[in-house]
């Protein structure tokens, strides 16, 4: 047995034992894809295990994240900070080897995966980021950014709709350094793949502008490494279709029953005996040396890159300065942005955001993003910045097409690449399509700005399909996701700062209609999530709390209500941020003994979690009819007369 085959056998044995030890995992893909990923790690993957954040490293996305046991074993064998003990702790509470790969938990893992298809879109985003950097900073003789993005996926990943959207866009953008490693074993959990899917994957990819390489025996190391070498020479994005046998080497190979199986002690011993492995969680010195040769090669490549970068700094000093500035998270001058957009006060918050975004781009060369084919409507684009395309890698506006699912996943991939500031945008009602990716970015704490416009029933004539009611509540329910619904430009920029300073995703709910000027708004106080804009100067009988376009309504209603009662008005751009303030601050803004009414064009009940007990919601409980926006609002009771009547009825109930 040659040393390469021996190393592959130990990889299979340790991976299988990792799963058996946990009595949980996915043996099928772990064994079936072992030759593919061993060939990739050994011969093609450019990494530095001693510095896993090395900028010019290859990016690898394990989209089929359920194959994590194989992934972790490879990382351990090739010198990353994962010990054999960590493999023994696979799927244990708070271990470095969780059930699916997690960003910033396991050394070498680039991004959190496991929700099938998300990794496919993430990889497209990383490839976009690479192409941006390559275009901006490479010169003749100095390929400062020169690496590949690889994505490993299975049949399940490719059946997800997000994958189809991402693949189509990647082909259109001609992302030539993007390589998909497709483990085609024709088996899913339910049984043979053809129960649900009979499409010709090769023809589909070819029609979308991809190069296609087929490997008949994807369980052959030599065939796998040869195919990856060919893919690296392609001028298009490339998919390699490896025909493999799921769970190869076990009694259940080739069947759906091996997908999520693990071997009992007897089965494990028999399996290891076939591989010629006797030890438990052990890597022989010659196998370790084989892997370390690759690891040393990666470290040497990193050292060569450092030398190249040093030469680059002296031969291209201005470009080098720009290169460093791209990664400099310097203090953004938010006051400058506020000053320059103040003249748009009183307009729709989507329009105000358009000018704010362009101001942010002026200060941040790493800002890039786009919309799901609704740029003219959401106005979330950067002026005079060009469109990112196959022919223009310097463009900052990405046209994602009508692909909300992929847009959100792709933006996550760009954001995680290296200090990019990213944004995506669509109508608030279509944020539903993006929820899985928003949830993933919240887990990873990625600073992504999401601009959701047409944020209420004021949209009107497009009807209930486009009139968001429950969407704000859905976005607020995602742990780690922060929603900002600003009433003006100051509160909008507070949301910008909260996102970029705290390194966390923020979803903005912005209006289509103009929002009248509100006195006493504050950028600084908006950073607290909520604050008083109308203070009666005494102990209030009533507090009207509102967000976004409802703040002017609350202010105007307060004028009417104040004829009989003492009223304060609180602007609440972000419930999540306000919730995290001190008890003292929250009690000052919302005294416990005042009647509190939360006014918002949604059916979200989260406000009741943070408001005093003596509180009521004034919202929207039903889908509305199509009609003029002002008429729809009037019929829903969002006017001074109706709100005043509601408040007075609640006061009378308490008397």
N, C-alpha and C positions, 0 to 999 in steps of 0.2 A: 504494500500500500504506500503510495507516495504521500508526502507531507501535506499537500493541499487537500487530498481526500481525507486524510486523518483529521485535519483541522475542521473540515466540514462535518465529519462524523461527531466530533466532540461538540461542535456547535449544536447539532441536533440533539445530542444526549443531554447536554446541560439545559437547553431550552425545554425539552420534554420534562426533565426532572424539576425544573423551576415551576412548571404548571402542576405537576403531580404533588409537589410539596405544598402548594397552596390549595390543592384540591379544587382548583378553579382556573379558568383561562380558556384559550382557544388553540388547541393542539393542531387542528387541521391546517390553518394558514402557516403556523409556526414551522411545521415540517415541510409543507408543500412549497413554501417560498424561500427556504433556507439557501438553496443554491443561487437564487437570484441575488439576494442581499449579501451573501458572502462574497460573491464575485464583485458586486458593487463596492463593498467596503474595502476589500483587499486590493483591487486593481484600479479603481476609478474615483473613489470618494476623496476629495481634497479637503483635509481637516487638520487641525492641530489640537490634539487631545489635551495638551498643557494649557491651551488658551482657546476654549471652545467658542469665544466671541470674535475670533480672528476675522477681520472684515472681509477679506477676499476668499473666505472659505466657500465651498459648495454648500447650498442649502438643500436639506433633505427633509421631506414631509412624509410622515407615515400616515397617509390618509386612512388606510385600513388599520386603525389604531388598536383593534382587538388582537393584532399580532404583536403586541408589546413585549411578550416574553422573548421572542426572537430578537427584537430590536434591542432590548436591554442586554441580552447575552452578547450580542455583537459589540455594543458600546463597551462592555466590560472587557471582552477579549482584545479590543483594539485600544485600550489604555485610558478610556474616559473614567471619571470618578464614580465608578460603580463597582463595588467589590462583589466577590462571590457570596458574601454574607447578605449583601443587598438583594441578590437574586434569591436567596433563601427566604428573604422577607417579602417576596413578590405578593402584591395585593394585601399586605398587612397594613394596619392602621398607621397613617402618617409615615409610611416607608418612602424611600426614594424611588421605588419601583411600583407605582400605582397601577390599577387595572388597565388604564389607557394612558398614553403619553401625556404629560402635563408640562407646560411651559414654566420654566424657572423652578421646577421641582427636581428634574433629573438632568444631570450634566449631559450635554449633547443634544437634547431634545429641543428642536427649533420652535415648536408651536403645539398647542393642545389639540389633540385629534381624538376621534372615536365616533363622533356623530358623522356617519358615512356621507361622503361627498364634500364636506366642509374643507378637508385637506386639499382636495383637487382645486377648489377656488383659491385657497390660501397660496398654493404653489404658483398659480397664475399671477397672483399679486406680487409674490417675491420675484418672479421673473420680470415683471414690469418694473419693479424697483431697481433690479440689476441693470436693465436696459437704460433706465434714466441716468444712473450713476455712470455707466459706461460712456454714454453720449456726452455727458457734461464734463467729464474729467480725463478721459483717455486722450493721449496724443500719440503721434508716430513714435514708436519705440518705447512707449510707456503705457502699457495696459494695466493701469492701476486697479481697475475693476474688470476682472476676467474670470468668471466662474459659471458654473451650471446650477440650475435648480432641478432637483429630482423629486418625483412624487411616486410613492408606491401605493397602488390601489388594487382592489379586487372587483369581482362582479357586482357586489353590492354598491360600491362607490359609484360605479358607472351607471347604475340604474337610477340613482337619485337625480332629480331634476336640476339641482344646483350644478351638478357636474356638466350636464349638457350645455347649460348656459355659459359656463366658464370655458369649456373646450371650444365652443364656437367663437367666443371673443378672442381667445388666445390665437386661434388660427388666423383670424382677421388681422390681428396685430403682428403676426409673424414673429413670435417670440422664439427665436432660433435656439436659445440656450435653455429651453424647457424640455425635459425628458420625463416621460411617464413610464414607469415600470409596472406593467399590468399582469397581475397574477390571474391568468384565465384558467380556472379549474372546473368551470361549468357546474358548480355545486353551490347551493345556498342552504340556509337553515331548513327551509321547507322541503328541499329535495333537489332534483335536477334543475339546472338553470332554465331549461326550456319549458318548465311549467309556467314561467312568467315572462320569458324573454328569448326571442329567437333572432334578434337583429344581427346584421353583419357589422361588427365593430370596426373592422378594418376599412370597409367601404365608407362607413359613417365618418371616421376620422379623416380619411382621404378627401372626402367631399368638403370638409371644413378646413382644408388647407394644411393638414398635417402630413408628415412623413410617417410611414408605417413599416415596421420591421417585425417579421414573424419568426418565432423560435419554436420549432416543433417539440423539442425536448427541453422544457424549462426547468427540468430537474438535473440538467447537465451543467456543471460549473463552466466548462469550456465554451459551451454554446452561449451561455449567459454573458460571460465576459466579452466574447467576440461581438455580440449584438450591441452591448453598451458602447463599445469602442466605435462601432459604425454610427451609432446615434449621435455621438459627439461631433461627427463630421457633417451632420446635416445642416442645411441652410433654413430649415423650417422647424417648428416645434415637432417633436417626435414621440410616438408611442411605440413601445416594444411589447408585443403580445407574446407572453411566455405561456405556452400550454403546459400546465403542471398537473400533478396528482395530489389532491388534498390529503393530508395525513399520511403521506407516503412512508412505507416501512412498517405501518401498523396493520392489524387485522381488519380495521375498518377503513382502510385507505380507499379513496375514490367515492365515499358515501357521505351523505349529509350528517350522519350520526357522529362523525369524527370532528365536526365543526367546533363545538364547544366542549369537547370531551377532555378527560385527563386519564392517564394510565394509572391503574392501581399498582401496588408494589410488584406483584408478579409480572404484570404486563410490561412494566418499566424495565425490570431486570432482563426480560427476554428481548426487549427492543434494544437495550444497550449492548447485549451480547452480540446481536447481529451487527452492530456497529463496531464491535471490537473495543468497547469502552467498559472498564471494570470499576473505575473510581466514581465517587460521588462528589459533584460540584468541584471538579478538578480540571486544571488546564496544564497539560504536559509542557515541559520546558521547550521542546522543539516546536510545538504548536504556538506557544506564547512568542517565541522568537520570530516565527513566520509573521504573526500579526504585528509584532513590534517593528519589523522592517518597514511595513506600511506606515505605521505611526511615526517612525523617524523620518520617512520620506515627506510626510505632511509637515512636520516641524521644520524640515529643511526648506520646503517651499515657502513657509511663512518667513523664515529668515531671509530668503532671497527676495521676497516681496518687500520686507523692511528695507533692504539695501536699495531696491528699485525706488521705493518711496523717498529715500534720502536723496538719491540722485535727482528725482523729480522735483523735490523742494528747492534745489539749487538751480536747475535748468529752467524750471517754470514756476518762479516764486509767486506770481500773482494767482496762477491757477491753483497752486498748492494752498495759498491763503484762502481761496474760495472753498477748496476741498475741506479744510479744517472748519471753516465757518458753517459749512453744511451740517456738521455734527455738533456745533456749539449750541447748547440749549441756553443761550444767553437770555437775559431778562427782556421780555417783549414789552415795548412801550405801549401799554394799553391806554394810557391817558392820551397819547397821540391819536390812536384810533378813534377814541371817543370824541375828541375835538374835531376830527376831520369828518365825522359822520353826523354830528349834532344837527346840521342843517336839514337832515332828512327826518327829523322828529315829526311825528304826526302822520307819517306814511305807514304803509303796511310793514310789518316786521320782516316779511320775506324780502322786501325791497331794501330795507335798511341793512339786512344781513348781506345782501349782494355787495354793497359798498364796503361793509366791514370786512368781508372776506378778501376783497381786493387789497384793502389796507393791510391786512394780516400778511398777505402774500408778499407785499412790498418789503416787509421786515423778515420774512421767513422763506428762504429759497427752497426749503424742503417741503413746502406745502403742495399737495397734489390731491385731486379727487374729482368727483363728477356726479352725474345724475343718471337715473334710469329713464333716459329719453324724455325728460321733462324740464330741461334746462330753462327754456323760456318761461315756464310756469313757476317753478320753484325759485328761479333766478339765482341758484347756487352755482355760480361760475365766476372765474377770475378774469377780470378785464385785461385785455392786451397780453394774455399769457399763452395763447395758442392752444390747439387741440392735440392731445397725445395721440399718436397714430404710428403705423408701421413706418411712415416716412418722416415723422417728426417726434423724436424721443424727448425733445425739450418742452413740448407742450405740457401745460399743467392741468388742463381740463380733459378728463377722460369721459368719452362717450360710451357708457356701458350698454346702451341699447335698453330695450324693455326686459331687463334681467335683474330684478331686485334681489332675488336669492343670491345670485353670483356676485353682484355688486358688493354686497355687505361682506361676503367671504373674501373677495379679492382685496377689498380695502383693509381687512384684517391682516392679510399677507403683506401688504405694503407697509402697514404700520409696524409690524413686528420685524421687518427687515433690518432697519438701523436708523432710528431717530427721525423717520419721516413723520410729518404731521399730515393726517389724511382726513378727508370728509366724503360723505355720501349723502344723497338726497332723493326724496320722492314725496308724494303726498302722504299725509299722516295716515290716512286710511289704508295705504298699501305698506305701512310698516309691518303689517302682519306677515308679509312674505319674508321679512328680514329677521324675525325674532330669533331663529336658531343661531345665526351669526352674531347678533347683538349679544345674545347670552354668552357665546364663546368669548367675545371681546371683553365682556364684563368680568369673566373668570380670569382672564389674562391681564386685566387692567391696562388695556390699550387706549391711548389718548386719541380717540376718534371722535370727530365732530359730525353728528348726524342732523341734517336739517330737514325736518318734516313740516311741510307747508299745507295750506288749506286745512287749518287745524280745527275746524268746527263746522257746525251746521250752517254757518254763515256762507259756506260755499254755495248753498241754495240750489240752483237749477240743475246741477248734475245729479241731484237726488240722493237717496239714502246709501247707494253704493259708494258714493264719494264723500259722504258726510260722516266724519269720524265721531264716535261717541265713546266706545269702550277702549280705543287704542291707547289713550293716555294712561289709563289704568293698567293696561297690559305692559306698557313700557316701564311704568313705575314698579311693577311687581318683580322685575328682573333684578336679582340681588347684584349690587355693584354697578348698576346702570343708573345714571342721574338724569332726571328730566328737568329742563329749564323751559318755562313758558313765559318769556319776557313781555312786559307791556311797552317797553321802549328800548332805545339804543343803549342806554346805560346798563340795563339788566341783561341785555343780549351780550355785551362785552364781559360782564361778570361771569356769564356762562363760559365764554371763551377761556377766561383766566382759570376758572375752576377746573376745566378739562385739562389744560396744558400744564398748569402748575401742580396739580394733584395726580397727574398721569392716570386719568380715568376717563372712560367714555361718557359723553354727554349727548343726550338726544334733545334737540330743540323743537318745540312746537310753535310754529310761526304762522301768522295770519296771511290770508289773501287780501282781506279788506284793510283799509286804513284804520289805524288806532289813534284816537284823539290824544293830544298832549295831556300828560298828567303832571301836576305840580309835585314837588318834593320827592321825586324818585332819586335814587342814589346808587352809583356803581359800588361804592364801598359797602353799603348796607345790604345790597343785593347779594353780596358774597356770603351773607348770613342765611340766605334762603328766603327770609321773610322779614318785613319791617313795616313800621307805621308810616303811612303817607298823609293821612288826615288824623290829627290829634285834637280832640275836643278840649283838651287842657284840664279835664276833670276825670273822675272815675267814670268810665263809660257804661251806659246801660246796654249798648249794642256794639258789637264789632263785626264789621263786614270784611271778610277775607276773600280775596279774589286773585286770579292769575291772568296774565295775558290781556286779551281784549276785553275781559270783564272788569278790569280795574277801573276804567273810566265809567262804566255802568255803576259800579259800587260807589264811586265818588259822587256821581250825580244823584244816586239814590239817597246817599247820606245827607245831602243837602235838604231833601224832602223830609226824611225821617227825623232830622235834627230839629224840626219845628216842634216836635213833641218830646224827643228823647236825646240823650247825649250819645253821640256816635263817633267811633273811630273806624278808620279804613286801613286795612293791612294789605300790602301787595306781597304775594307769595309766589315768586318766580320758581322756587324749587322746594317742594315738600321734603325731599331727601336731605338737602343741605340744612334746612331749618331743623329737621329732626335731630341732627347731630350737634346742635348748639347746646350750650349749658342750660340747665333747668332755670337758672336765674334769668337768662336772656329770654327764653321762651315764655316764661311767666310774665315778664315785663311787657312783651308784645301782645300776649294773649292771656290777660288776667282770668283766673279760674271762675270768678263769680259773674262775668258778663255773658249775656246771651250772644253766642257766636254763630254767624251764618257764613258758610263757605260757598262762594258763588263761582261756578265753573261750568262751561259747556261740555260736560262729560258725565258719565255715570260712575266715576271712580269713587270708591268708598274709603280709600286710604286716608283722606284728610281726617276722618273720625279717629284714626289711630293717634294723631298728634294734637288734635284740638281738645279744648276742655270738654268735660262731660256734658255741659249745657250747650250743645252744638247741634246744628242742623245743616244738611246739604241742600243747596239750591242748584239743581243740575238738569240733565236731560235723561229721561228714562226710556224713551221710545224712539225708533227710527222715524224720521220726519219725511214729509212729502217734498217732492221736487217743486221748486218755486223760487221766486226772487229771494235773495238772501235776507234782505231786511224783513220781508214778509214772513219767512220761515222763522226768523228770530222772534218776531212779534208774536206769532202763534205759539211758540214754545215758552213764552212768558219772560223773555229776556229784554225787559224794558223797565224803566223807572217805576211806572205805575204798578206793574205786577209784582216786582221785587219789594216795593214798599208795602204793598198789601200783605205779602207773605210774612215780612218781618213783623208787622203790627199784629198779625194773627198769632204769631209765636209769643209775642210779648203778652198778649191778653191771656194766653193759655197759662202763663206763669203767675198771673195776678190772682 
